[in-house]
Amino acid sequence: MSGHNSMKPVVECLSLTKIFQDFWGRDKVLAVDNLDLDIRPGEVYGLLGPNGSGKTTTIKMLLGLLFPTSGAARVFGRPPTETAVKARIGFMPEESYLYRYLNAHETLDYYGRLFKLDGHERRRRTEQLIEMVGLRRAAKRPVGTYSKGMARRIGLAQALINDPDLLILDEPTTGLDPVGTRQIKDVIKTLGRRGKTVLLCSHLLADVEDVCDRVAIMYGGRRQALGSVGDLLEQRDATQITTSQLDGDTICRIREIVAKAGSEVVSVDHPTDRLEDMFLRVVGQAQRERLETSGAESTVGVSEFLSGDDQHKDSPSPVESLVQAGQRPEIEQPASTGSVEVVQQPRHDVLAGLTKGGDRSEDDPASQQPTEESPTELPDTREPDRMVLDRLIKPKPADKTQDPDSQD
């Protein structure tokens, strides 16, 4: 996470205002009121506020889903309604709108097609994202059977399928357990360090405190406070000193010293862990003991294509591409949760049988490849093949009676 003050903002709101009207065109709700904000490249920006404060309406205007009543919104210096701008944005809504009968692989493949990714890249990113969000064991299940926390995980994966420059997350940790919450926060921090810009909208203050560089607090459609997390939370009228264990006499002497300085010791207590940290230690110990779970798994880091370190890692050489192009693809079985496009391949087994006859080699892969119309183990067809060739090469002109065996 880093702030680039000299660079042009990724997101700008200039006196942004949105008023919802009733059926008669009368002003009914002032959702966003004269909002000014800017988000810098590589910054994780938190947008906070209670329900009804205008956070979601602001996000919808930044996505081009709502038009402002007045003012302007700019993303990458352009209006957010432009298609080229939308292609650089990843969005995770508060409720993940997923096709419930598709599994995780099919869901991410669908969104990859919307961004016109080729087949190889879609498969590569899908595998990496499923591993990243910890859904490897549940990847073949329909997403309609997922818990809300698992749906949030696949929702984050679909928001990242296009490797966006701007990631907008609306309540990303809602429904997640503490392990999943920590994973999502780790992913957000890692993306910020790698130069992605993240707009995080949440009412869970602990999440924003852990990951955001700057925070804006909204209420009544207006921005009420803005600053870095450290500046907003620092209590400048108090001083805190942390030491190792002290006995009672030492504490009394410290109180006397502080009193002579014209102040007082407000409290003396022991530091405590955060409940989240303690919970994660307990779960981490269980994972190290290799206890099984049927839910989502704990993962670390982000996918390779998001890190930018594998631009040429998975690209085959020209020779490998030619070899792969000449290989016969395996026949895919239709999945129960979605349709699979079946490409009809040439019947090389039939062609080889007609041309080679009884000299078919056992090492010939075409002769051993099962098809939808042939059993797994092909029967010995060498004699019938010679009979067919004999009839084709040496027909009997004197026999004019139709032979039922000749109609193959």
C-alpha positions in Angstrom: 0.0 0.0 0.0 1.4 3.3 -1.0 0.2 6.8 -1.7 1.2 8.5 -4.9 0.3 12.1 -4.3 1.8 13.4 -7.5 -0.1 11.0 -9.8 -3.5 11.7 -11.2 -6.3 10.2 -9.1 -7.9 7.0 -10.2 -11.3 8.1 -8.8 -12.6 11.6 -8.5 -16.0 12.9 -7.2 -16.6 16.6 -7.8 -19.5 18.0 -5.9 -21.3 14.7 -6.6 -25.0 14.9 -5.8 -27.8 12.4 -6.2 -31.5 13.1 -5.4 -34.1 10.4 -5.8 -37.5 11.6 -6.9 -41.0 10.2 -6.4 -43.5 9.3 -9.1 -44.5 13.0 -9.6 -40.9 14.2 -10.1 -40.7 15.7 -6.6 -37.5 15.5 -4.6 -37.8 12.7 -2.2 -34.4 11.5 -0.9 -31.1 13.4 -0.9 -28.8 10.3 -1.0 -25.5 12.0 -1.8 -25.0 15.7 -1.1 -22.1 17.6 -2.7 -19.5 14.9 -2.2 -15.8 15.5 -2.9 -13.2 12.8 -2.8 -10.2 11.5 -4.7 -8.6 8.1 -4.6 -4.9 7.8 -5.6 -3.3 4.9 -7.6 -2.2 2.0 -5.4 -4.3 3.2 -2.5 -6.7 1.2 -0.3 -9.5 3.7 0.4 -12.2 3.0 3.0 -15.7 4.5 2.7 -17.5 4.2 6.0 -20.9 5.2 7.2 -24.1 3.8 8.8 -26.9 2.4 6.6 -28.5 5.0 4.5 -25.4 7.3 4.5 -25.0 7.2 0.7 -22.1 4.7 0.3 -23.8 2.3 -2.1 -25.3 5.2 -4.1 -21.9 6.7 -4.5 -20.5 3.3 -5.7 -23.3 2.9 -8.2 -22.5 6.3 -9.7 -18.8 5.4 -9.9 -19.8 2.3 -11.8 -22.1 4.2 -14.2 -25.2 2.4 -13.0 -26.8 5.7 -11.7 -26.5 9.2 -13.2 -25.8 12.0 -10.8 -28.3 14.8 -10.3 -25.4 17.3 -10.3 -21.7 17.3 -10.1 -19.4 14.7 -11.8 -17.7 11.4 -11.2 -14.5 10.4 -13.0 -12.7 7.0 -13.1 -9.3 7.0 -14.8 -10.0 10.5 -15.8 -13.0 9.4 -17.9 -16.8 9.2 -17.4 -17.6 5.8 -15.7 -20.2 5.0 -18.3 -17.5 4.3 -21.0 -17.0 0.6 -21.9 -13.2 0.9 -21.8 -13.4 2.2 -18.2 -15.7 -0.6 -17.1 -13.2 -3.2 -18.5 -10.6 -2.0 -16.0 -12.9 -2.3 -12.9 -13.7 -5.3 -10.8 -16.8 -5.1 -8.6 -18.0 -7.2 -5.8 -21.5 -6.2 -4.8 -23.0 -6.5 -1.3 -25.0 -9.5 -2.5 -23.3 -11.8 -5.0 -25.6 -12.3 -8.0 -24.5 -15.8 -9.2 -26.2 -18.4 -11.4 -27.1 -21.0 -8.8 -26.8 -24.1 -11.1 -23.3 -23.4 -12.3 -20.3 -24.6 -10.3 -17.3 -22.5 -9.4 -15.4 -23.4 -12.6 -18.3 -22.6 -14.9 -19.1 -19.3 -13.0 -15.6 -17.9 -13.5 -15.5 -19.2 -17.1 -18.7 -17.3 -17.8 -17.4 -14.0 -16.4 -14.1 -14.6 -18.3 -16.0 -14.9 -21.5 -17.7 -11.6 -20.8 -14.2 -10.0 -20.7 -13.3 -11.8 -24.0 -10.5 -13.8 -22.4 -9.3 -16.7 -24.6 -9.9 -20.3 -23.4 -6.3 -21.0 -22.1 -6.3 -17.7 -20.1 -9.8 -18.4 -18.7 -8.8 -21.9 -17.4 -5.5 -20.6 -16.0 -7.1 -17.7 -14.1 -10.0 -19.9 -12.9 -7.7 -22.5 -11.3 -5.6 -19.8 -9.6 -8.6 -17.9 -8.3 -10.4 -20.9 -6.9 -7.2 -21.9 -5.1 -6.7 -18.4 -3.8 -10.1 -18.1 -2.3 -10.0 -21.6 -0.8 -12.7 -23.3 -2.8 -10.7 -26.1 -4.4 -12.6 -28.9 -2.6 -16.0 -27.3 -3.4 -15.2 -26.2 -7.0 -17.5 -28.9 -8.6 -20.5 -28.0 -6.4 -23.3 -25.7 -7.7 -22.8 -22.3 -6.2 -26.5 -22.4 -5.2 -25.5 -24.9 -2.5 -22.8 -22.6 -1.1 -23.1 -20.9 2.3 -23.1 -17.1 2.3 -19.4 -17.0 3.2 -18.5 -19.4 0.3 -20.6 -17.3 -2.0 -18.6 -14.2 -0.9 -15.4 -16.0 -1.8 -16.5 -16.9 -5.3 -17.8 -13.3 -5.6 -14.4 -12.0 -4.9 -12.9 -14.4 -7.5 -15.3 -13.1 -10.2 -14.4 -9.5 -9.3 -10.7 -10.4 -10.0 -11.1 -12.5 -13.2 -10.3 -9.5 -15.5 -7.2 -8.5 -13.4 -8.7 -5.0 -12.7 -6.8 -1.8 -12.1 -9.6 -0.6 -9.8 -11.3 -3.0 -7.4 -14.6 -1.9 -5.7 -15.7 -4.0 -2.8 -19.1 -3.5 -1.1 -19.2 -5.2 2.3 -16.7 -7.9 1.2 -16.5 -9.7 4.5 -20.2 -10.0 5.3 -21.1 -13.6 6.1 -17.5 -14.7 6.4 -16.0 -16.5 9.4 -12.9 -14.9 11.1 -10.6 -17.1 8.9 -12.2 -16.0 5.7 -12.3 -12.4 6.9 -8.5 -12.5 7.5 -7.9 -14.0 4.1 -9.9 -11.4 2.3 -8.1 -8.6 4.2 -4.7 -10.2 3.4 -5.7 -10.3 -0.3 -6.7 -6.6 -0.2 -3.4 -5.6 1.4 -1.4 -7.6 -1.1 -3.3 -6.1 -4.1 -2.6 -2.6 -2.7 1.1 -3.4 -2.4 1.1 -4.6 -6.0 -0.3 -1.3 -7.3 -4.0 -2.1 -7.5 -6.4 0.6 -6.3 -9.1 -0.6 -3.9 -12.3 1.1 -2.8 -13.6 -0.7 0.3 -17.1 0.1 1.4 -18.0 -1.4 4.8 -19.6 -0.8 8.1 -17.3 -3.2 9.9 -14.8 -0.8 11.4 -12.2 -3.4 12.3 -11.9 -4.5 8.7 -11.3 -1.0 7.4 -8.9 -0.2 10.2 -6.7 -3.2 9.3 -6.3 -2.6 5.6 -7.0 1.0 4.5 -4.6 3.8 3.9 -7.2 6.6 4.1 -10.8 6.6 5.4 -13.8 8.8 4.6 -16.7 8.7 7.0 -20.1 9.6 5.5 -23.4 10.6 7.2 -26.5 12.0 5.6 -24.9 11.9 2.1 -22.0 14.2 3.2 -18.4 13.5 4.0 -18.0 14.1 7.7 -14.3 13.1 8.2 -11.3 12.2 6.1 -7.8 11.2 6.9 -5.3 8.3 7.4 -6.3 5.6 9.8 -3.5 6.5 12.2 -4.3 10.2 12.2 -8.0 9.6 12.8 -7.5 7.1 15.7 -4.6 8.7 17.5 -5.5 10.2 20.9 -3.1 13.2 21.2 -4.3 14.1 24.7 -3.0 10.8 26.2 0.3 9.0 26.5 0.7 5.2 26.7 3.8 3.4 28.0 4.1 -0.4 27.8 6.6 -2.2 29.9 7.3 -5.8 31.1 5.8 -7.0 34.4 6.2 -4.5 37.3 5.7 -5.1 41.0 3.5 -3.0 43.2 6.3 -0.8 44.7 7.5 0.2 41.3 4.0 1.1 40.2 3.6 3.3 43.3 6.9 5.1 42.5 5.8 5.7 38.9 2.6 7.2 40.2 4.5 9.6 42.4 6.8 10.6 39.5 3.8 11.2 37.2 2.1 13.2 40.0 5.2 15.4 40.4 5.0 16.1 36.7 1.6 17.5 37.1 -0.4 14.6 35.6 -1.9 11.3 36.9 -1.9 7.6 36.0 -5.3 7.0 34.5 -5.1 3.2 34.5 -2.7 0.3 35.1 -3.7 -3.0 33.4 -2.3 -5.8 31.3 -2.4 -5.6 27.5 -4.9 -8.0 25.8 -5.0 -9.8 22.5 -7.6 -9.1 19.9 -10.3 -11.8 19.7 -9.6 -12.2 16.0 -5.9 -12.9 16.6 -6.6 -15.5 19.3 -9.3 -17.2 17.1 -6.9 -17.5 14.2 -4.2 -19.0 16.5 -6.6 -21.7 17.6 -7.7 -22.5 14.0 -4.2 -22.4 12.7 -3.2 -25.0 15.3 -6.0 -27.2 14.2 -4.9 -26.9 10.6 -1.3 -27.8 11.5 -2.7 -31.0 13.1 -4.4 -31.7 9.7 -7.9 -31.8 10.9 -10.4 -32.2 8.1 -13.1 -29.6 7.2 -15.9 -29.7 4.6 -15.9 -25.9 4.2 -13.6 -23.4 2.6 -9.9 -23.8 3.2 -7.3 -21.3 4.4 -5.0 -19.9 1.7 -2.2 -17.4 1.5 -1.3 -14.8 -1.1 -2.9 -13.9 -4.4 -3.1 -15.6 -7.8 -0.1 -15.5 -10.0 -1.8 -13.5 -12.8 -2.7 -10.8 -10.3 0.9 -10.5 -9.1 2.2 -9.7 -12.5 5.1 -12.2 -12.1 4.0 -14.8 -14.6 3.6 -13.0 -17.9 5.6 -15.6 -19.8 5.7 -18.4 -17.3 2.8 -20.4 -18.7 3.2 -19.4 -22.4 4.2 -22.5 -24.5 7.0 -22.2 -27.0 6.2 -22.2 -30.8 7.3 -25.9 -31.0 5.1 -26.8 -28.0 2.1 -25.0 -29.5 2.5 -27.0 -32.7 2.8 -30.3 -30.8 -0.3 -29.5 -28.7 -2.2 -28.5 -31.8 -1.6 -31.9 -33.4 -2.6 -33.9 -30.3 -6.0 -35.4 -30.3 -8.1 -33.8 -27.5 -9.7 -35.9 -24.9 -13.4 -36.4 -25.0 -15.1 -34.4 -22.1 -18.0 -35.9 -20.3 -20.9 -33.5 -19.8 -21.0 -32.1 -16.3 -24.2 -32.5 -14.3 -24.3 -28.8 -13.4 -23.9 -27.3 -16.8 -23.6 -28.0 -20.5 -20.3 -28.8 -22.2 -19.8 -28.0 -25.9 -19.0 -31.3 -27.6 -16.7 -31.0 -30.7 -17.1 -33.8 -33.1 -13.7 -35.3 -33.9 -12.9 -37.3 -37.1 -13.4 -41.1 -36.6 -9.7 -41.9 -37.0 -10.4 -45.5 -35.8 -12.7 -46.2 -38.7 -10.4 -44.6 -41.3 -7.5 -46.6 -40.0 -9.5 -49.8 -40.1 -10.5 -49.3 -43.7 -7.1 -48.3 -44.9 -4.9 -50.6 -42.9 -7.2 -53.6 -42.6 -5.7 -56.4 -40.5 -2.4 -54.5 -39.9 -3.8 -52.2 -37.2 -1.1 -51.6 -34.6 -1.9 -52.0 -30.9 0.2 -48.9 -30.3 -1.9 -46.8 -32.6 -3.7 -44.3 -30.2 -6.5 -43.8 -32.7 -7.3 -47.5 -32.5 -7.5 -47.4 -28.8 -9.4 -44.1 -28.3 -12.9 -44.8 -27.0 -15.7 -42.7 -28.5 -19.4 -42.1 -27.7 -20.4 -44.8 -30.3 -17.8 -47.5 -29.5 -17.2 -49.4 -26.3 -14.0 -48.9 -24.2 -12.5 -52.1 -25.5 -12.8 -52.4 -29.3 -13.5 -55.9 -30.6 -11.3 -57.6 -33.2 -12.6 -56.3 -36.6 -9.8 -57.3 -38.8 -11.7 -60.1 -40.8 -14.8 -57.9 -41.4 -12.5 -55.1 -42.7 -11.0 -57.4 -45.3 -14.5 -58.6 -46.4 -15.6 -55.0 -46.9 -12.5 -54.2 -49.0 -12.9 -57.4 -51.1 -16.5 -56.4 -52.0 -15.3 -52.8 -52.9 -12.4 -54.0 -55.0 -13.8 -57.2 -56.6 -17.5 -57.0 -57.0 -19.4 -60.0 -58.5 -21.1 -58.7 -61.7 -23.1 -61.9 -62.3 -24.9 -61.8 -58.9 -27.6 -59.2 -59.4 -29.4 -60.1 -56.2 -29.1 -57.6 -53.5 -27.0 -59.1 -50.7 -28.3 -57.9 -47.3 -24.7 -58.2 -45.9 -23.5 -55.6 -48.4 -25.5 -52.8 -46.8 -23.1 -51.7 -44.1 
